[in-house]
Amino acid sequence: MNGGLNWDRARWLWFAALAGGISYFFAVRQGLDGSAIHLWKATGVGLLAVWAAANARCTDGRLIAAVMAFGALGDWALDAMGMIEGAAAFAVGHLIAIYLYLRNRRPRLTPSQKILAVALVPLALVIVWGMARGAEPSLVKAAIGYTAIVAAMAAAAWISRFPRYRAGIGAMLFLASDLFIFAGEGGALSKGVTGWLVWPLYFGGQALIAWGVVSTLSREAEGGATLLRR
C-alpha cells in the first residue's frame, strides 16, 4: 500500500468491512443474539465508514464517511435500542447522502434516467403500502414516511455523477432491503424468506455505495495531485 491519494489507501479496511458484514449474516442465521452480536452487526458498515474517512480528502469524502457512520449507528441501534432509534440514525444518514448526491448531480440526464428519478419515490410508496398494510397502523405510517426518505436517497444517487453500477445500484439495493423488511412486518412475505434477503441486499448496497463514491473521489484527488507534481 502506498501513500498516494487513491482508493487503495487502507484497502485492508475494505476487506475487513466485508468480513464483518458477511460473518454477521452467518452468525445471525445461527440464531445468535445479545449485545456482542449487536456490536458485530455494526462492524461491516462501521469499517466502511473508517475506510471512507481514511480516503477522504475533501468535503464529499467526509460526507460519505458520515453517511456510513450513521448507517453503522443505525445497525447497532435497531437491535440494541429499537426500531425508532435505528430508523432515526438511518434517516440522518440518508439526508446527508441526498445532500452529497445532489451537490454531485450529473450535468445531463437521459430521458429514462429522469423518468426513474421522478417515479421512484411514488412507486416505492405504493409498494411499501401494499406490503406493510397488514401491520399495525402506526407501523404503516412510519414505513411510508421512512420509505419516502430512502427512495429519495436512491433517486438522488441514481442521478449523481458517481458510478451508476456501483453507487446507483447500491442505493437501489438499500431501498429493496427496506421494502423487504416492511413486507415481513406486514405479512406480505414470510420472515423466513425476508430473513435471507434483507441483510445481503442492505450490506451489499452499502458496500457498493461506499466503493462507488470513495473510488471516484480518490481517483480525482490522485489526478489533481499528479497535476500539481508536474
Backbone as a ProteinNet text record, in pm:
[ID]
protein_1_A
[PRIMARY]
MNGGLNWDRARWLWFAALAGGISYFFAVRQGLDGSAIHLWKATGVGLLAVWAAANARCTDGRLIAAVMAFGALGDWALDAMGMIEGAAAFAVGHLIAIYLYLRNRRPRLTPSQKILAVALVPLALVIVWGMARGAEPSLVKAAIGYTAIVAAMAAAAWISRFPRYRAGIGAMLFLASDLFIFAGEGGALSKGVTGWLVWPLYFGGQALIAWGVVSTLSREAEGGATLLRR
[TERTIARY]
85.4	0	87.6	66.2	145.5	70.2	138.9	77.6	3.7	-11.7	-79.5	-226.4	-284.9	-426.5	-507.3	-532	-614	-698	-792	-885.7	-822	-694.4	-624.1	-576.9	-583.8	-540.2	-622.5	-551.5	-615.8	-714.1	-676.6	-768.7	-800.7	-709.8	-736.7	-865.7	-900.2	-1025.7	-1145.9	-1132.5	-1240.7	-1267.5	-1160.8	-1177	-1222.5	-1175.9	-1222.2	-1371.1	-1417.2	-1560.1	-1641	-1594.8	-1664.3	-1669.5	-1557.9	-1554.1	-1653.2	-1660	-1752.4	-1897.4	-1932.2	-2070.4	-2114.2	-2027.5	-2063.1	-2069.7	-1973.2	-1972	-2091	-2133.8	-2251.3	-2374.1	-2389.8	-2506.1	-2513	-2399.2	-2399.3	-2418	-2367	-2384.9	-2531.4	-2598.7	-2738.7	-2827.8	-2789.1	-2866.5	-2856.4	-2753.4	-2739.9	-2820	-2889.7	-2972.7	-2899.6	-2777.1	-2701.4	-2760.2	-2758.6	-2814.2	-2741.3	-2767.4	-2704	-2624.3	-2570.9	-2501.9	-2379.7	-2309.3	-2192.2	-2233.3	-2344.6	-2393.4	-2440.2	-2499.3	-2541.4	-2420.7	-2311.1	-2188.7	-2129.5	-2134.3	-2084.2	-2159.3	-2289.6	-2371.5	-2319.5	-2267.3	-2222.3	-2081.8	-2009.7	-1870.3	-1857.1	-1947.1	-1934.1	-1940.5	-2051.7	-2066.6	-1979.4	-1955.3	-1865.5	-1726	-1675	-1543.2	-1544.6	-1658.9	-1670.6	-1658.5	-1715.7	-1705.3	-1560.3	-1488.9	-1347.7	-1266	-1295.4	-1224.2	-1250.7	-1377.3	-1410.8	-1340.2	-1334.4	-1266.8	-1116.9	-1058	-914.8	-881.8	-978.1	-957.6	-1010.7	-1075.5	-1139.1	-1035.1	-1045.5	-956.9	-1034.1	-1165.1	-1249	-1380.2	-1465.1	-1594.2	-1677.1	-1680.8	-1760.7	-1710.3	-1579.6	-1524.8	-1566.7	-1570.1	-1614.7	-1764.2	-1839.1	-1983.5	-2014.5	-1946.9	-1976.6	-1931.5	-1824.3	-1784.1	-1892.8	-1954.4	-2062.5	-2184.8	-2214.8	-2327.3	-2308.7	-2189.4	-2162.1	-2163.5	-2113.9	-2111.8	-2253.1	-2343.2	-2481.4	-2548.6	-2507.8	-2559	-2517.4	-2389.8	-2341.7	-2414.5	-2436.9	-2511.5	-2652.6	-2714.4	-2847.8	-2849.3	-2746.7	-2737.7	-2738.9	-2657.7	-2650	-2779.3	-2829.9	-2945.6	-3072.1	-3089.2	-3208.9	-3227.9	-3119.2	-3128.3	-3107.6	-3018.1	-2984.3	-3084.1	-3151.3	-3240.3	-3384.1	-3402	-3536.2	-3546	-3659.8	-3677.9	-3677.8	-3741.5	-3749.6	-3610.1	-3530	-3395.4	-3307.6	-3318.1	-3239.1	-3279.2	-3410.9	-3459.1	-3416.9	-3413.5	-3372.9	-3227.2	-3140.7	-2999.7	-2985.9	-3057.8	-3052.9	-3106	-3212.8	-3271.5	-3171.7	-3095.9	-2993.7	-2891.3	-2848.1	-2753	-2808.8	-2936.6	-2998.2	-3003.6	-3033.6	-3039.3	-2901.7	-2798.5	-2661.7	-2630.2	-2671.3	-2646.2	-2717.5	-2841.1	-2915.4	-2840.8	-2793.3	-2715.7	-2589.5	-2519.2	-2398.1	-2428.2	-2532.3	-2562	-2611.1	-2692.8	-2745.4	-2636.5	-2536.8	-2426.2	-2329.1	-2354.4	-2275	-2366.1	-2465.3	-2556.9	-2484.8	-2533.8	-2482	-2520.1	-2431.1	-2465.2	-2579.7	-2591	-2700.4	-2755	-2886.6	-2953.2	-3029.3	-3033.7	-3114.9	-3261.5	-3355.1	-3497.4	-3531.1	-3473	-3503.3	-3452.3	-3336.9	-3283.9	-3374.1	-3424.3	-3515.3	-3645	-3698.2	-3824	-3808.8	-3698.8	-3677.2	-3663.3	-3587.4	-3566.9	-3697.8	-3784.4	-3912.8	-4011	-4009.8	-4109.8	-4073.7	-3947	-3902.1	-3973.2	-3984.5	-4046.6	-4192.9	-4279	-4418.5	-4432.9	-4349.4	-4356.1	-4320.5	-4215.7	-4175.7	-4284.1	-4351.5	-4457.5	-4576.5	-4609.8	-4718.5	-4680.5	-4556.9	-4511.3	-4512.1	-4456.6	-4448.4	-4587.1	-4678.4	-4814.2	-4877.3	-4857.7	-4912.7	-4850.7	-4721.7	-4653	-4678.6	-4691	-4698.3	-4839.2	-4939.4	-5072.6	-5133.6	-5076.7	-5125.8	-5070.4	-4975.5	-4914.9	-4999.5	-4952.6	-5020.1	-5022.1	-5131.2	-5140.4	-5022.5	-4972.8	-4859.5	-4734.9	-4716.4	-4601.9	-4616.9	-4738.6	-4761.8	-4724.9	-4766.5	-4734.4	-4583.7	-4519.2	-4374.2	-4302.9	-4352.8	-4291.6	-4302.1	-4416	-4435	-4343.4	-4337.1	-4251.3	-4105.6	-4060.3	-3920.1	-3885.7	-3975.4	-3950.1	-3936.7	-4013	-4001.5	-3859.7	-3799.1	-3662.5	-3562.9	-3577.9	-3484.4	-3496.1	-3619.8	-3639.6	-3582.6	-3596.3	-3537.8	-3385.8	-3326.8	-3182.9	-3141.6	-3217.1	-3183.6	-3198.7	-3302.5	-3322.4	-3208.4	-3165.8	-3056.2	-2926.1	-2903.4	-2783.2	-2784.3	-2902.5	-2913.8	-2878.4	-2907.9	-2878.8	-2749.8	-2674	-2546.1	-2439.6	-2324.6	-2215.3	-2134.4	-2166.8	-2095	-2138.1	-2051.7	-2081.6	-2217.6	-2301.9	-2437.8	-2440.5	-2345.6	-2346.4	-2277.8	-2237.2	-2190.3	-2277.3	-2259.8	-2337.3	-2487.1	-2523.9	-2665.2	-2733.8	-2674.3	-2731.5	-2728.5	-2621.7	-2613.5	-2727.6	-2760.6	-2872.2	-3004.5	-3020.8	-3143.1	-3152.5	-3039.4	-3039.1	-3077	-3027.9	-3063.4	-3214.8	-3272.6	-3417.4	-3490.7	-3444.9	-3509.7	-3504.9	-3393.1	-3382.1	-3486.2	-3509.8	-3610.1	-3751.3	-3775.7	-3907.2	-3933.6	-3830.3	-3847.4	-3868.7	-3805.8	-3831.9	-3980.3	-4036.1	-4176.3	-4269.2	-4223.8	-4303.4	-4313.5	-4204.8	-4206.8	-4291.8	-4281.5	-4359.7	-4508.8	-4541.7	-4681.8	-4743.8	-4664.2	-4716.8	-4728.5	-4681.5	-4687.3	-4592.6	-4483.1	-4388.4	-4354.1	-4318.5	-4276.2	-4142.3	-4127.4	-3998.4	-3890	-3930.7	-3834	-3771.6	-3847	-3796	-3717.7	-3777.4	-3711.8	-3583.4	-3576.3	-3454.9	-3331.8	-3353.1	-3241.2	-3209.6	-3295.9	-3279.7	-3234.1	-3285.1	-3267	-3120.5	-3047.4	-2909.3	-2818.2	-2821.6	-2735.7	-2763.9	-2891.2	-2923.3	-2873.4	-2896.9	-2857	-2705.5	-2636	-2491.2	-2423	-2472.1	-2417.7	-2438.4	-2555.2	-2582.2	-2489	-2469.4	-2380.3	-2237	-2191.5	-2056.3	-2038.7	-2139.8	-2132.4	-2135.2	-2218.1	-2223	-2087.1	-2031	-1901.6	-1794.6	-1791.9	-1692.5	-1707.3	-1829.8	-1850.5	-1811.5	-1851	-1823.1	-1675.7	-1623.2	-1484.9	-1386.7	-1407.6	-1314.6	-1315	-1432.2	-1440.3	-1367.1	-1393.5	-1330.7	-1180.4	-1137.1	-994.5	-921	-984.1	-923.3	-906.8	-1007.4	-998.9	-891.8	-880.8	-777.5	-638.3	-622.8	-494.3	-459.8	-560.8	-536.8	-493.8	-557.2	-518.6	-379.7	-343.8	-210.6	-104.6	-136.4	-42.2	-14.2	-119.8	-102.1	-16.5	-35.2	43.1	191.4	219.6	358.6	431.8	357.7	422	483.7
-120.1	0	123.3	214.9	335.3	449.1	565.3	680.4	768.9	726.7	809.2	826.1	927.2	954	870.7	747.5	662.1	572.4	505	429.8	308.3	279.6	169.8	204.4	331.7	367.6	290.9	221.5	142.7	40.5	-21.9	-118.8	-234.4	-262.3	-371	-345.8	-217	-185.7	-227.4	-215.3	-257.9	-407.4	-486.2	-630.4	-666.9	-593.1	-617	-587.7	-481.7	-449.2	-562.1	-614.4	-726.2	-846.7	-874.6	-987.7	-967.1	-843.8	-815.6	-831.3	-776.2	-782.9	-922.9	-996.6	-1131.7	-1227	-1216.6	-1307	-1281.8	-1154.5	-1125.6	-1199.2	-1200.2	-1265.2	-1412.2	-1480.8	-1622.5	-1641.9	-1548.3	-1558.5	-1545.1	-1446.4	-1423.5	-1534.7	-1595.8	-1708	-1830.7	-1831.9	-1938.5	-1909.8	-1795.8	-1761.6	-1691.6	-1646.3	-1577.2	-1439.7	-1396.9	-1267	-1216	-1090.1	-1031.5	-908	-840.9	-713.5	-727.3	-839.1	-859.8	-873.1	-939.5	-954.7	-819.4	-736.7	-603.3	-521.3	-532.1	-461.5	-522.5	-654.1	-725	-677.1	-656.2	-609.9	-478.8	-393.1	-260.1	-259.5	-372.4	-369.6	-352	-415.7	-408.1	-265.7	-196.9	-59.9	35.5	3.1	86.6	91.9	-22.3	-24.1	42	35.3	111.5	260.8	305	445.7	483.1	396.6	424.1	427	331.3	327.5	452.9	497.6	620.3	739.6	746	857.5	856.2	736.7	725.9	776.2	768.3	813.4	953.8	1015.1	1145.1	1255.8	1332.8	1446.5	1572.2	1567.4	1681.8	1669.5	1770.4	1769	1647.9	1615.3	1499.8	1370.3	1357.7	1239	1228.6	1342	1340.3	1314.4	1358.6	1334.8	1185.9	1116.2	973.6	895.6	940.8	876.8	894.2	1013.2	1037.7	952.7	937.1	852.9	711.1	657	521.9	514.5	617.5	618.1	614.4	692.6	690.5	557.8	496.1	363.8	260.9	267	174.3	198.5	326.3	357.8	301.1	313.8	258.3	107.1	40.8	-105	-147.2	-78.6	-112.5	-75.9	44.1	93.9	13.3	-36	-114.5	-230.9	-300.3	-416.5	-380.4	-285.6	-254	-159.2	-74.5	25.9	12.4	-6.7	-20.2	34.6	7.1	45.8	197.2	271.4	416.9	478.9	438.1	493.1	456.2	330.6	288.9	360.9	374.5	444.2	590.1	652.6	792.6	809.8	717.5	724.5	707	610.5	590.4	711.6	773.1	888.7	1002.7	1025.9	1130.8	1098.4	972.7	932.5	951	920.3	937.3	1084.3	1171.3	1314.2	1367.6	1320.7	1359.6	1306.8	1182.5	1122.8	1200.4	1239.8	1317.2	1447.2	1513.3	1636.7	1609.3	1500.7	1464.1	1439.7	1362.2	1327.1	1447.1	1532.3	1647.2	1750.4	1760.3	1851.2	1790.8	1663.8	1596.1	1542	1621.9	1579.2	1565.7	1473.6	1462.8	1587.6	1637	1757.5	1736.1	1612.7	1580.7	1442.4	1430	1302.8	1258.6	1127.9	1075.3	1076.9	1072	1069.4	954.9	836.6	723.3	747.1	812	843.8	943.2	1041.3	1139.5	1073.3	985.5	919	834.5	758.3	674.7	759.2	868.1	953.4	1013	1053.1	1113.8	1009.6	891.8	789.9	705.5	707.6	612.6	631.5	755	778.2	735.4	783.8	738.4	587.9	529.1	384.5	308.8	353.8	288.2	300.8	414.9	434.7	342.8	325.1	232.6	90.5	52.2	-83.7	-105.6	-9.8	-30	-30.3	48.5	45.4	-92.1	-147.1	-278.1	-387.5	-373.6	-476.7	-465.5	-342.7	-322.7	-302.7	-299.4	-261.4	-360.6	-481.7	-577.6	-556.8	-462.6	-436	-335.9	-301.1	-200.1	-67	10.8	139	232.6	235.2	322.8	279.5	147.8	97.4	129.2	121.8	153.1	298.4	389.1	531.3	554	489.5	503.5	447	333.3	270.7	360.9	424.9	514.3	635.8	696.1	813.2	781.3	670.1	633.4	594.4	521	478.4	598	703.6	823.8	879.6	877.5	929	837.8	706	610.9	617.9	625.4	631.4	760.7	871.3	998	987.7	918.6	896.1	815.1	707.5	622.7	698.6	781.1	861.1	960.1	1023.9	1119.6	1050.3	929.3	854	817.7	785.1	742.6	854.5	978.7	1091	1163	1104.9	1166.1	1125.9	1189.2	1159.7	1037.5	980.3	861.8	740.1	639.5	526.1	464.1	458.7	410.8	261.8	186	43.2	8	108.4	87.3	167.9	298.5	380.5	375.9	386.3	387.1	255.1	145.8	13.5	-14.8	27.5	7.3	73.8	196.7	267.3	196.5	141.4	66.6	-61.1	-126.9	-246.1	-210.6	-97.1	-49.1	-30.8	34.9	55.3	-78.9	-171.5	-302.8	-374.3	-362.1	-430.1	-377	-245.9	-188.8	-231.3	-240.2	-286.2	-429.3	-512.6	-649.7	-654.8	-561.6	-554.6	-532.1	-432.6	-399.2	-507.8	-578.6	-691.6	-800.1	-823.3	-921.2	-876.9	-747.8	-696.2	-694.5	-666.8	-658.5	-791.4	-896.3	-1028.2	-1056.9	-965	-990.6	-1102.4	-1115.8	-1225	-1284.4	-1410	-1474.5	-1418.5	-1399.7	-1354	-1458.4	-1581.9	-1684.4	-1659	-1592.5	-1555.2	-1424.6	-1323.2	-1192	-1196	-1288.4	-1300.3	-1334.7	-1401.5	-1435.1	-1322.8	-1224.5	-1120.8	-986.1	-948.8	-811.5	-776.3	-855.5	-818.4	-823	-928.9	-926.9	-807.7	-772.2	-656.7	-528	-514	-392.6	-376.4	-478.7	-463.6	-456.7	-537.4	-527.5	-389.1	-330.6	-195	-93.1	-101.4	-6.6	-19.8	-143.4	-165.5	-106.8	-124.9	-69.4	83.6	141.3	287.1	341.8	284.8	331.4	316.9	202.3	177.5	278.7	300	390.9	534.1	583.1	722.8	742.5	656.7	673.1	656.9	557.3	535.6	653.9	710.8	827.4	947.8	977.9	1094	1075.9	954.7	929.1	936.4	886.9	894.5	1039.8	1120.7	1262.8	1333.7	1297.5	1358.4	1320.5	1194.3	1148.9	1222.8	1242	1316.6	1458.7	1523	1658.9	1666.6	1566.6	1565.1	1542.4	1459.2	1433.8	1561.2	1638.7	1764.5	1862.4	1864.6	1957.9	1919.4	1790.1	1745.3	1771	1798.6	1819.3	1957.1
0	0	0	-92.5	-97.6	-33.7	-23.1	41.4	-54.5	-178.7	-277.1	-247.7	-311.2	-290.6	-389	-354.8	-438.8	-350.1	-411.9	-329	-265.3	-297.7	-233.9	-93.9	-56.5	78.5	181.3	272.2	377.3	319.1	206.9	146.8	240.6	333.5	427.1	505.4	525.4	593.2	509.3	378.2	288.2	305	304.5	318.8	460.1	559.5	696.6	708.2	639.6	640.2	577.8	464.7	401.3	494.2	561.5	653.8	768	819.8	929.1	886.9	771.9	725.6	688.5	620.3	576.9	695.7	785.9	900.8	992.7	1004.6	1087.1	1032.8	901.6	842.6	882.1	875.5	909.9	1060.1	1140.1	1285.1	1322.3	1263.3	1299.4	1244.5	1133.4	1080.5	1172.5	1256.8	1354.9	1481.8	1483.2	1598	1709.8	1687.1	1791.6	1817.2	1942.4	1978.5	2102.4	2136.4	2253.2	2218	2318.3	2297.5	2207.3	2219.6	2133.8	1987.4	1960.8	1823.9	1769.3	1855.2	1811.4	1765.6	1840.5	1800.1	1673.8	1665.3	1546.3	1422.6	1437.3	1325	1268.2	1355.3	1312.7	1254	1266.1	1221.2	1070.7	992.7	847	796.1	821.5	772.6	853.1	980.7	1059.3	999.9	955.9	892.9	755.5	685.5	561.2	589.8	703.5	742.2	770.6	842.1	872.3	744.2	653.1	524.6	443.4	439.8	367.7	429.5	561.6	628.4	599.6	592.4	563.2	423.7	332.5	195.2	169.5	268.6	248.7	236.7	129.4	109	71.8	85.3	51.4	126.5	112.2	181.4	142.7	14	-30.2	32.7	48.5	112.5	258	325.6	465.3	475.4	375.6	376.3	361.7	270.2	253.1	376.9	442.4	567.3	673.4	678	773.9	741.5	612.9	571.9	624.8	606.4	653.8	805.6	872.6	1018.8	1075.5	1019.2	1066.6	1031.5	921.1	889	992.4	1033.7	1137	1269.2	1302.7	1424.3	1416.1	1299.3	1280.3	1293.4	1239.2	1251.8	1398	1478	1620.7	1693	1667.5	1742.4	1715	1592.6	1561.3	1657.9	1689.9	1776.9	1924.1	1949.8	2088.6	2153.4	2073.6	2130	2079.8	1949.8	1896.4	1756	1690.9	1552	1532.4	1623.7	1608.3	1613.6	1712.5	1726	1606.5	1563.9	1448.6	1322.1	1300.2	1181.1	1182.3	1301	1310.6	1266.9	1310.9	1271.2	1120.4	1065.8	921.4	846.4	897.4	829.9	821	929.7	925.5	816.9	812	708.4	568.6	548.7	416.6	376.3	471.7	440.7	401.7	470.6	432.6	293.7	265.5	134.3	24.1	49.2	-51.5	-82.2	21.5	2.3	-79.5	-45.2	-119.1	-265.9	-294.6	-432.6	-512.5	-450.4	-523.8	-553.6	-469.1	-498.7	-600.2	-634.3	-737.3	-847.5	-886.5	-992.5	-1126.1	-1207.6	-1344.2	-1422.6	-1506.9	-1583.6	-1681.2	-1734.1	-1827.6	-1796.8	-1810.9	-1785.2	-1908.6	-1930.7	-2039.5	-1995.7	-2090.1	-2052.1	-1956.4	-1978.4	-1890.8	-1749.4	-1736	-1604.3	-1531.1	-1604.1	-1544.6	-1500.2	-1583.3	-1550.2	-1424	-1416	-1298.2	-1172.7	-1181.6	-1064.9	-1015.8	-1109.1	-1071.4	-1019.6	-1080.7	-1048	-926.9	-886.4	-784.2	-650.4	-604.4	-473.3	-471.4	-563.5	-558.8	-580	-666.4	-687.6	-560	-490.7	-366.3	-260.2	-257.3	-157.5	-183.4	-309.7	-343.3	-303.2	-331.4	-298.1	-148.1	-71.6	73.1	136.1	83.3	136.6	113.7	-5	-34.5	50.8	81.3	158	307.5	358	503.1	555.3	470.1	515.8	614.3	623	720.1	859.7	874.3	1004.2	1083.3	1202.9	1283.9	1209.4	1221.8	1150.3	1176.2	1299.8	1330.6	1254.5	1240.1	1164.7	1016.7	964.6	823.6	796.1	884.6	866.2	873.4	970.4	983.5	861.2	811.4	694.5	572.7	555.1	440.4	450.4	569.2	586.6	567.1	625.4	613	470.6	405.7	267.6	174.8	200.5	117.6	122.2	241.2	255	184.4	204.6	141	-11.2	-61.8	-206.6	-264	-189.8	-235.9	-240.5	-142.6	-144.1	-266.7	-294.8	-409.2	-540.9	-551.2	-672.9	-691.5	-581.5	-589.7	-628.6	-574.4	-609.9	-758.6	-810.8	-950	-1047.5	-1009.3	-1099.8	-1062.4	-968.5	-932.6	-1034.2	-1025	-1117.2	-1075.2	-959.9	-914.9	-997.1	-1009.7	-1098.1	-1068.5	-1170.2	-1150.5	-1115.5	-1168.7	-1142.5	-1011.1	-937	-800.9	-705.6	-703.2	-609.2	-639.6	-766.8	-802.3	-771.2	-815.5	-787.7	-637.8	-571	-427.3	-353.1	-393.2	-329.9	-356.7	-475.9	-507.8	-424	-401	-316.9	-173.1	-126.1	8	16.9	-81.2	-83.1	-84.2	-165.4	-172.9	-38.8	31.7	161.4	259	258.5	348.7	308.8	179.8	135.3	181.5	179.6	227.4	378.6	451.5	596.3	621.3	552.2	573	519.5	416.6	366.6	472.4	545.3	652.1	769.4	804	916.4	883.7	758.8	720.3	682.8	676	643.2	495.7	410.3	266.8	227.1	301.5	281.5	417.2	417.4	541	586.5	717.8	770.4	747.7	728.7	692.7	557.1	469.8	337.8	345.5	407	412.5	493.8	588.7	668.5	586.7	473	384.1	285.7	274.4	172.8	227.4	344.5	392.7	412.3	490.7	519.7	396.2	313.7	194.2	103.1	82.5	-0.7	62.8	193	263.4	265.3	314.1	327.5	191.7	97	-38.2	-96.5	-70.9	-118	-56.6	74.4	142.3	90.1	70.4	20.3	-119.6	-205.2	-340.7	-339	-254	-242.8	-201.6	-94.5	-46.6	-153.6	-220.2	-324.1	-437.6	-482.9	-594.8	-563.7	-447.6	-413	-378	-290.7	-245.6	-360.7	-446.7	-557.7	-653.5	-678.6	-767.8	-709.3	-584.2	-520.8	-506.4	-472.2	-455.8	-588.7	-694.7	-827.6	-871.2	-842.2	-876.8	-795.2	-666.6	-582.3	-630.4	-670.7	-723.8	-852.2	-937.8	-1061.3	-1033.7	-937.2	-901.9	-844.6	-760.3	-701.5	-807.8	-907.9	-1016.8	-1095.7	-1124.3	-1196.6	-1118	-984.8	-902.8	-899.3	-913.7	-910	-1040.4	-1149	-1279.9	-1288.5
[MASK]
++++++++++++++++++++++++++++++++++++++++++++++++++++++++++++++++++++++++++++++++++++++++++++++++++++++++++++++++++++++++++++++++++++++++++++++++++++++++++++++++++++++++++++++++++++++++++++++++++++++++++++++++++++++++++++++++++++++

